[in-house]
Amino acid sequence: MGKFYGPSKPGESILAMCTDATNHHLICGDTRGEIRIWNIEHYCCSVISPVHFESSTPLLVHSWQAHLSPIIFCEWTDYKDNGDFILTGSTDHTTRLWTMNGEQIGIFGQRQSWDLELLITARNEIEEEQKREKSARKIDNDDYGLY
């Protein structure tokens, strides 16, 4: 068993939380509108008997200001095996989609439309181009004996 203070500031509260599919990350939304993601993969996993009470805080992996008002809903999802996403809802009357590192994908119902498929395709193309460039630089460095 264990407990820790999860909100972003003293006096705030967590109103929404969920975990990813593997239960390695705890995702919390608080009354300040902030999302905080904790690595809980090894948190409270003691096999010592009697059960040890965990009072330390797990590793905070990411946090960001997601809304202007309290977050009242958050849910993790994996869209077609293309990565982890977080859906949040707030009393600011918006529902948003985020990457796990806090990049906003879009706001549901906004006038400007967005397409998750296009964003994923573009991101994959950028990553492939970066890999090709890195590989080309390594080959160039190897030709000149640079490491």
Secondary structure, DSSP 4 states (H G I P E B T S, - for coil): -B----SSSTT--EEEEEE-TTS-EEEEEETTSEEEEEE-TTTT----SSPPPB-SPPEEEEEEE--SS-EEEEEEEESTTS-EEEEEEETTS-EEEEETTS-EEEETT-SS---HHHHHHHHHHHHHHHHHHHHHHHHHHHHTT--
